[in-house]
Amino acid sequence: MTPWLAQTARLHPERPACYWQQRPHTYRELSDEASRRANVLKDHGVTPGDRVVLIGPTSLEYVRILHAILWRGATLVPMAPDLAVAQRAERLADLAPALVLGNSTITGDVTGAPSMSFRTLADRSDRRDDACPPAEIEPQSVATLFYTSGTTGRPKPVPLTYAHHRSSAMASALRSGVAPDDRWLACLPCHHVGGMAIVLRSLLHGTAFDLVETFEATHVRDYLESLPVTRASFVPTMMHRLLEAGLEAPDHLRTVLVGGGPIDPPLVERARTRSMPMSPTWGMTETTSQFATMPLDRAERSPGAVGPPLKGGSYRIVDDDDTTLPAREYGRLQVRGPMVFDGYWNRPELNRRSFVDGWFDTGDVGYQSEHGELVIASRASDRIVSGGENVDPQTVEASLRRHPDVREACVIGLDNPEWGEVVAAAVETSEPSLDAECLERHCREHLSPHERPKRWHIVETLPRTSTHKLDRHRIQTDFDTLEG
């Protein structure tokens, strides 16, 4: 097959593909820009199957480049622009990419891999009149590779094929619907699978998406109320802020997917009172974003549930022996289906631990309701989800221990009505002068913004269990006391 952009541009050349700063860009325009950039990538030695890293904020140019990478038949590897330098270097060493694309500041910091700035790529493509022929692609070829946080302290690379993305997009359309006039508001960053899913889903359906560079509640509220956007995706923090900003559901808004973190029941109730067409949803990078979504006509009947799985997906709740449990009994969530990935890239031992008889063990705990709907209760691991971003506590703890005055550290998540959870760190030190300001300076050098603790508890001795392990339950209680 040829890249999806080439197919859709042939079928619907004058349809809007993307709205950027409220200006429409057609499929013909987008394919022309992508094909010329693909020619520059070809000149630079990028061949089908190569891994190409894309680092940058959301923009129209970002979308052009991601399509150029796919047009060339290469694997797109999106990375967050605010990754700490050491984290980015670790991932690049793991990947050995053919090319790294980013702004001039980022490409200036890249060592050990060929790089090119967005500006250079755009300038070279503007000097060309010839288009790069679209690559021939197999459905099982890897389209994207995302890094996601885990419980091991080492980022996990998740390869997703064209077949995974297509299955996810088609199942999403069957659950929530699709119409030729659809415009999907995209304010989730494209270096997350949720943001990328909007771009690829719209492409497959021949519909449009509205690209918003950053989320700011009053701006997004005004955008939704004044422009004919029909669908939107938010993490709970975004939905909370929009309701705080006074958003009332406009008539043209058909679906609002909310997922990517714990959904507080009062948030669902507040959205319902504003007539918001809100569908709780659950998914993860390993399931190509959406896996379960609550139909709008069943959301009120089943508060707290994230719905049945999308078409083709199935799940089971199991005990510690991997025996399937009946409804209403808590256990580990395992999933399978055409949108579920096939295994982590270059991590054979992790894959052996992550799959049980063809079922992927998600690391989440939940149960099946009496109606067959999935209810997510908690994380089986200590992973924190803050504002839709996954945070691995072990990564934060290891960074804190590198501070010369820190003897030990324990990182937990504290419930928060706006963020879902916030990162909190209890630190053991014998240095009386060590304070939160010192630790925050240290974290700014070593951690990404969403990983940095927002609450601190600095003590001479952290509580431990009888086996001398850190007593996380007591530390959690200490924070609750401080918060109270």
C-alpha positions as CSV (number, residue, x, y, z in Angstrom):
1,M,0.0,0.0,0.0
2,T,1.0,3.6,-0.3
3,P,1.0,6.1,2.6
4,W,-2.4,7.1,3.8
5,L,-1.8,10.7,3.0
6,A,-1.2,9.9,-0.6
7,Q,-4.4,7.8,-0.7
8,T,-6.6,10.4,0.9
9,A,-5.1,13.3,-1.2
10,R,-6.1,11.4,-4.4
11,L,-9.6,10.8,-3.1
12,H,-10.3,14.2,-1.5
13,P,-7.7,16.7,-2.7
14,E,-9.7,19.8,-1.8
15,R,-11.0,18.7,1.6
16,P,-9.5,20.4,4.6
17,A,-7.0,18.1,6.3
18,C,-5.8,20.4,9.1
19,Y,-6.8,23.8,10.5
20,W,-3.8,25.7,11.8
21,Q,-4.4,29.1,13.4
22,Q,-8.0,28.8,12.0
23,R,-6.7,28.5,8.4
24,P,-7.6,25.4,6.5
25,H,-4.9,23.3,4.7
26,T,-6.2,20.9,2.2
27,Y,-5.1,17.3,1.6
28,R,-3.5,18.4,-1.7
29,E,-1.5,21.1,0.1
30,L,-0.4,18.8,2.9
31,S,0.6,16.0,0.5
32,D,2.6,18.4,-1.7
33,E,4.5,19.7,1.3
34,A,5.1,16.2,2.8
35,S,6.4,14.8,-0.5
36,R,8.9,17.5,-1.0
37,R,10.2,17.1,2.5
38,A,10.4,13.4,1.9
39,N,12.7,14.1,-1.0
40,V,15.0,16.0,1.3
41,L,15.0,13.0,3.7
42,K,15.8,10.7,0.8
43,D,18.7,12.9,-0.2
44,H,19.9,12.7,3.4
45,G,20.0,8.9,3.2
46,V,16.8,8.0,4.9
47,T,15.5,4.7,3.6
48,P,12.2,2.8,4.2
49,G,12.3,1.1,7.6
50,D,14.8,3.6,9.1
51,R,14.0,5.2,12.5
52,V,13.6,9.0,12.3
53,V,13.3,10.9,15.5
54,L,11.0,14.0,15.6
55,I,11.4,16.4,18.5
56,G,9.4,19.6,18.6
57,P,6.3,21.4,19.8
58,T,3.0,21.1,18.0
59,S,2.8,23.1,14.8
60,L,1.8,22.9,11.2
61,E,5.4,22.2,10.3
62,Y,5.6,19.4,12.8
63,V,2.6,17.8,11.0
64,R,4.2,18.2,7.6
65,I,7.4,16.6,8.7
66,L,5.7,13.6,10.4
67,H,3.8,12.9,7.2
68,A,7.1,13.3,5.2
69,I,8.7,10.6,7.4
70,L,5.7,8.2,6.8
71,W,5.7,9.2,3.1
72,R,9.3,7.9,2.9
73,G,8.3,4.7,4.6
74,A,10.5,5.3,7.6
75,T,9.4,4.7,11.3
76,L,8.4,7.9,13.1
77,V,9.8,8.2,16.6
78,P,8.2,11.3,18.3
79,M,9.9,12.6,21.5
80,A,8.9,15.3,23.9
81,P,10.8,18.6,23.4
82,D,11.2,19.1,27.1
83,L,13.0,15.8,27.8
84,A,16.1,16.3,30.0
85,V,19.3,16.1,27.9
86,A,20.4,12.9,29.6
87,Q,17.0,11.2,29.0
88,R,17.1,12.1,25.3
89,A,20.7,10.9,25.0
90,E,19.7,7.5,26.5
91,R,16.9,7.1,24.0
92,L,19.0,8.1,21.0
93,A,21.7,5.6,22.1
94,D,19.0,2.9,22.3
95,L,17.5,3.7,18.9
96,A,20.6,4.5,16.7
97,P,18.3,6.6,14.4
98,A,19.1,7.4,10.8
99,L,18.2,11.1,11.5
100,V,17.0,13.4,14.3
101,L,14.8,16.3,13.3
102,G,14.2,19.2,15.7
103,N,14.7,22.9,16.2
104,S,18.2,24.3,16.1
105,T,18.7,24.2,19.9
106,I,17.8,20.5,20.1
107,T,19.8,19.4,17.0
108,G,22.8,21.4,18.4
109,D,22.7,19.2,21.5
110,V,22.4,15.9,19.7
111,T,25.6,13.8,19.6
112,G,26.1,10.4,18.0
113,A,23.3,10.7,15.5
114,P,22.8,12.7,12.2
115,S,20.5,15.7,12.7
116,M,18.7,18.4,10.8
117,S,16.7,21.4,12.0
118,F,13.2,22.0,10.9
119,R,14.3,25.3,9.3
120,T,16.9,23.5,7.2
121,L,14.5,20.8,6.1
122,A,11.8,23.4,5.1
123,D,14.3,25.6,3.3
124,R,15.7,22.7,1.2
125,S,12.2,21.4,0.4
126,D,11.1,24.9,-0.7
127,R,13.9,24.9,-3.3
128,R,12.6,21.7,-4.9
129,D,9.9,21.3,-7.4
130,D,10.0,17.5,-7.6
131,A,7.9,15.3,-5.4
132,C,9.2,12.1,-3.8
133,P,7.2,9.0,-4.9
134,P,5.4,7.6,-2.0
135,A,6.9,4.5,-0.5
136,E,5.3,1.0,-0.8
137,I,4.4,0.0,2.7
138,E,3.3,-3.3,4.3
139,P,0.5,-3.2,6.8
140,Q,2.7,-4.9,9.4
141,S,5.5,-2.3,8.9
142,V,6.2,-0.2,12.0
143,A,4.7,3.2,11.5
144,T,5.5,4.8,14.9
145,L,7.6,4.1,17.9
146,F,6.8,5.8,21.2
147,Y,8.7,5.6,24.5
148,T,6.5,5.1,27.5
149,S,7.4,5.1,31.2
150,G,7.4,1.9,33.1
151,T,8.1,0.4,36.5
152,T,11.7,-0.7,35.7
153,G,13.1,2.9,35.6
154,R,14.1,2.3,31.9
155,P,11.8,3.8,29.2
156,K,10.0,1.2,27.1
157,P,9.9,1.5,23.3
158,V,6.4,0.7,21.9
159,P,6.3,-0.1,18.1
160,L,2.9,0.3,16.5
161,T,2.3,-0.9,13.0
162,Y,0.0,0.6,10.3
163,A,-2.3,-2.3,11.1
164,H,-2.5,-1.3,14.7
165,H,-3.3,2.3,13.9
166,R,-5.9,1.3,11.3
167,S,-7.6,-1.1,13.7
168,S,-7.7,1.6,16.4
169,A,-9.1,4.3,14.0
170,M,-11.8,2.0,12.6
171,A,-12.9,0.7,16.0
172,S,-13.0,4.3,17.3
173,A,-15.3,5.3,14.5
174,L,-17.6,2.4,15.1
175,R,-17.9,3.4,18.8
176,S,-18.2,7.2,18.5
177,G,-19.2,7.7,14.9
178,V,-17.6,9.7,12.0
179,A,-19.1,12.2,9.6
180,P,-17.6,14.0,6.5
181,D,-17.8,17.4,8.3
182,D,-15.9,16.2,11.4
183,R,-13.3,18.5,12.9
184,W,-11.4,17.0,15.8
185,L,-9.7,19.4,18.2
186,A,-6.1,18.3,18.7
187,C,-4.6,20.0,21.8
188,L,-2.9,16.8,23.1
189,P,0.8,16.8,22.0
190,C,1.7,14.6,19.1
191,H,4.6,13.1,20.9
192,H,1.9,11.2,22.9
193,V,0.0,8.4,21.3
194,G,-3.3,10.2,22.1
195,G,-2.3,13.3,20.1
196,M,-0.9,11.2,17.2
197,A,-4.0,9.1,17.1
198,I,-6.1,12.2,16.3
199,V,-3.8,13.0,13.3
200,L,-3.8,9.5,11.9
201,R,-7.5,8.8,12.6
202,S,-8.6,11.9,10.8
203,L,-6.3,11.0,7.9
204,L,-7.8,7.6,7.5
205,H,-11.4,8.9,7.6
206,G,-10.6,11.9,5.2
207,T,-11.8,14.3,7.9
208,A,-10.1,17.4,9.5
209,F,-8.5,18.2,12.8
210,D,-7.9,21.6,14.4
211,L,-4.3,21.8,15.6
212,V,-3.8,23.9,18.8
213,E,-0.2,24.6,19.8
214,T,-0.7,24.6,23.6
215,F,-3.6,24.1,25.9
216,E,-4.9,27.2,27.6
217,A,-8.3,26.9,29.1
218,T,-9.9,30.2,28.1
219,H,-8.5,30.0,24.5
220,V,-9.7,26.4,24.0
221,R,-13.1,27.3,25.6
222,D,-13.5,30.2,23.1
223,Y,-12.3,27.9,20.2
224,L,-14.9,25.3,21.0
225,E,-17.7,27.8,21.4
226,S,-17.0,29.8,18.3
227,L,-15.8,27.3,15.7
228,P,-17.6,24.2,14.3
229,V,-15.4,21.7,16.1
230,T,-17.4,18.4,16.4
231,R,-15.1,16.2,18.5
232,A,-12.3,16.7,21.1
233,S,-10.0,14.7,23.3
234,F,-8.8,15.8,26.7
235,V,-7.1,14.4,29.8
236,P,-9.1,15.0,33.1
237,T,-6.9,18.0,34.0
238,M,-7.9,19.7,30.8
239,M,-11.6,19.0,31.3
240,H,-11.4,20.3,34.9
241,R,-9.9,23.6,33.7
242,L,-12.4,24.0,30.9
243,L,-15.3,23.6,33.2
244,E,-13.7,26.0,35.6
245,A,-13.4,28.5,32.7
246,G,-17.1,28.2,32.2
247,L,-17.3,26.0,29.1
248,E,-20.9,25.2,28.1
249,A,-21.3,22.5,25.5
250,P,-22.0,24.0,22.0
251,D,-24.6,22.3,19.8
252,H,-22.0,21.4,17.2
253,L,-19.9,19.3,19.7
254,R,-20.7,15.6,19.3
255,T,-18.1,13.8,21.3
256,V,-15.6,14.6,24.1
257,L,-13.3,11.7,25.0
258,V,-11.7,12.1,28.4
259,G,-9.0,9.7,29.5
260,G,-5.3,9.4,30.2
261,G,-5.6,9.5,34.0
262,P,-7.9,8.9,36.9
263,I,-11.4,10.4,36.2
264,D,-12.9,11.8,39.3
265,P,-16.7,11.0,39.5
266,P,-17.6,14.6,40.4
267,L,-15.9,15.7,37.2
268,V,-18.2,13.4,35.2
269,E,-21.2,14.8,37.1
270,R,-20.1,18.4,36.5
271,A,-19.7,17.7,32.8
272,R,-23.1,16.1,32.6
273,T,-24.8,19.2,34.2
274,R,-23.2,21.3,31.4
275,S,-24.7,18.9,28.7
276,M,-21.2,17.9,27.8
277,P,-21.2,14.8,25.4
278,M,-18.4,13.3,27.5
279,S,-17.3,9.7,27.0
280,P,-14.8,8.3,29.6
281,T,-12.2,6.3,27.8
282,W,-9.2,4.1,28.8
283,G,-6.2,3.2,26.7
284,M,-2.4,3.3,26.7
285,T,0.5,3.5,24.3
286,E,0.5,-0.3,24.0
287,T,-3.1,-0.3,22.9
288,T,-2.6,2.4,20.3
289,S,-4.5,4.9,22.5
290,Q,-8.2,4.0,22.8
291,F,-9.1,0.5,24.0
292,A,-12.3,1.0,25.9
293,T,-14.8,3.9,25.6
294,M,-18.2,4.4,27.2
295,P,-21.0,5.0,24.7
296,L,-22.7,8.3,25.3
297,D,-26.1,6.7,25.9
298,R,-24.7,4.5,28.7
299,A,-22.4,6.9,30.5
300,E,-25.0,8.0,33.0
301,R,-26.0,4.4,33.8
302,S,-22.5,3.3,34.7
303,P,-20.6,6.0,36.6
304,G,-17.0,5.2,37.2
305,A,-16.8,2.8,34.2
306,V,-14.7,3.5,31.1
307,G,-16.9,1.3,28.9
308,P,-16.7,-1.9,27.0
309,P,-13.7,-2.5,24.7
310,L,-13.8,-1.3,21.2
311,K,-14.6,-3.7,18.4
312,G,-12.1,-6.5,18.1
313,G,-10.7,-5.9,21.6
314,S,-11.3,-8.1,24.6
315,Y,-10.1,-8.0,28.2
316,R,-10.1,-10.2,31.3
317,I,-9.5,-9.6,35.0
318,V,-7.2,-12.2,36.6
319,D,-5.8,-13.1,40.0
320,D,-2.2,-13.7,40.8
321,D,-2.4,-17.1,39.1
322,D,-3.8,-15.6,35.9
323,T,-7.1,-17.2,36.5
324,T,-10.1,-15.2,35.2
325,L,-12.2,-13.6,37.9
326,P,-16.0,-13.1,37.8
327,A,-17.7,-9.7,37.6
328,R,-17.2,-7.3,40.4
329,E,-14.0,-8.9,41.7
330,Y,-10.8,-6.9,41.6
331,G,-7.8,-8.2,39.7
332,R,-5.1,-7.4,37.1
333,L,-6.3,-6.2,33.7
334,Q,-5.1,-8.1,30.7
335,V,-6.0,-7.2,27.1
336,R,-5.7,-8.4,23.5
337,G,-7.0,-7.3,20.1
338,P,-5.9,-5.9,16.8
339,M,-5.0,-2.5,18.3
340,V,-2.8,-4.1,21.0
341,F,0.9,-3.9,20.2
342,D,3.0,-7.1,19.5
343,G,5.8,-6.4,22.0
344,Y,8.4,-3.9,23.1
345,W,11.2,-3.1,20.7
346,N,14.4,-4.8,21.5
347,R,13.2,-5.9,25.0
348,P,12.9,-9.7,24.9
349,E,13.0,-10.3,28.6
350,L,10.4,-7.6,29.3
351,N,8.1,-9.1,26.6
352,R,8.3,-12.5,28.3
353,R,7.1,-10.9,31.5
354,S,4.4,-8.7,29.8
355,F,2.4,-11.4,27.9
356,V,0.5,-14.3,29.3
357,D,-0.9,-16.8,26.7
358,G,-1.3,-13.9,24.2
359,W,-2.8,-11.5,26.7
360,F,-0.9,-8.3,27.5
361,D,-0.7,-7.5,31.2
362,T,-1.4,-3.8,31.5
363,G,-0.2,-3.3,35.1
364,D,-3.6,-1.8,36.0
365,V,-6.1,-3.1,38.5
366,G,-9.8,-3.1,37.9
367,Y,-13.0,-5.2,37.6
368,Q,-15.8,-6.0,35.2
369,S,-19.1,-4.4,36.0
370,E,-22.3,-6.4,35.9
371,H,-23.0,-4.8,32.4
372,G,-19.6,-6.1,31.0
373,E,-18.0,-2.6,31.3
374,L,-14.4,-2.1,32.4
375,V,-13.8,-0.2,35.7
376,I,-10.2,0.9,36.4
377,A,-9.5,0.9,40.1
378,S,-5.8,1.7,40.5
379,R,-2.4,1.1,39.2
380,A,-0.8,-2.3,40.0
381,S,2.5,-0.6,40.0
382,D,3.5,2.6,41.7
383,R,3.3,4.5,38.4
384,I,1.9,8.1,38.8
385,V,-0.4,9.7,36.2
386,S,-0.2,13.5,36.5
387,G,-2.1,15.7,34.0
388,G,-2.2,12.8,31.6
389,E,1.6,12.2,31.8
390,N,3.0,8.9,33.1
391,V,5.7,9.3,35.8
392,D,7.9,6.5,36.9
393,P,8.7,7.0,40.6
394,Q,11.9,5.0,40.4
395,T,13.3,7.4,37.7
396,V,12.6,10.4,40.0
397,E,14.0,8.6,43.1
398,A,17.2,7.7,41.2
399,S,17.6,11.3,40.1
400,L,17.1,12.6,43.7
401,R,19.7,10.2,45.0
402,R,22.3,11.8,42.8
403,H,22.1,14.9,44.9
404,P,25.1,14.8,47.3
405,D,23.0,15.6,50.4
406,V,20.2,13.0,49.7
407,R,20.6,9.7,51.4
408,E,17.3,8.2,50.3
409,A,14.1,9.2,48.5
410,C,10.6,7.9,48.1
411,V,8.3,9.3,45.4
412,I,4.5,8.8,45.5
413,G,1.4,10.3,43.9
414,L,-1.0,12.4,45.8
415,D,-4.6,12.7,44.7
416,N,-5.4,16.1,43.2
417,P,-8.7,17.3,41.8
418,E,-7.1,19.2,38.9
419,W,-4.1,17.0,38.0
420,G,-5.5,13.6,39.0
421,E,-2.2,13.1,40.9
422,V,0.7,15.2,41.7
423,V,4.3,14.0,42.3
424,A,5.4,14.1,45.9
425,A,8.9,13.3,47.3
426,A,10.0,12.3,50.8
427,V,13.7,12.8,51.2
428,E,16.1,11.6,53.8
429,T,19.1,13.8,54.6
430,S,21.5,14.6,57.4
431,E,22.2,18.1,56.0
432,P,20.0,20.7,57.9
433,S,20.4,23.3,55.1
434,L,18.9,21.1,52.4
435,D,15.5,22.6,51.5
436,A,12.9,22.3,48.7
437,E,14.5,25.1,46.7
438,C,17.8,23.2,46.5
439,L,16.1,20.0,45.4
440,E,13.9,21.8,42.8
441,R,17.1,23.3,41.2
442,H,18.6,19.8,41.1
443,C,15.4,18.4,39.5
444,R,15.3,21.1,36.8
445,E,18.7,19.8,35.6
446,H,17.8,16.1,35.5
447,L,14.0,15.6,35.1
448,S,11.3,16.6,32.7
449,P,8.7,19.1,34.0
450,H,5.9,16.5,34.6
451,E,8.4,14.4,36.6
452,R,9.4,17.1,39.0
453,P,7.9,16.8,42.5
454,K,5.3,19.4,43.5
455,R,5.3,18.4,47.2
456,W,8.3,17.8,49.5
457,H,8.8,16.2,52.9
458,I,12.5,16.5,54.1
459,V,13.4,14.4,57.1
460,E,16.4,12.9,58.9
461,T,15.0,9.3,58.7
462,L,12.4,7.8,56.4
463,P,10.1,5.1,57.9
464,R,10.9,1.5,56.9
465,T,9.3,-1.9,57.2
466,S,10.6,-4.8,59.2
467,T,12.5,-5.9,56.1
468,H,14.2,-2.4,55.9
469,K,12.3,-1.4,52.8
470,L,10.8,2.1,52.6
471,D,7.4,2.1,54.1
472,R,5.4,3.7,51.3
473,H,2.1,3.4,53.2
474,R,3.5,5.4,56.2
475,I,5.1,8.0,53.9
476,Q,1.7,8.4,52.2
477,T,0.1,8.9,55.6
478,D,2.7,11.5,56.5
479,F,1.9,13.5,53.4
480,D,-1.8,13.2,54.1
481,T,-1.2,14.6,57.5
482,L,0.9,17.5,56.1
483,E,-1.7,18.2,53.5
484,G,-4.4,18.2,56.1
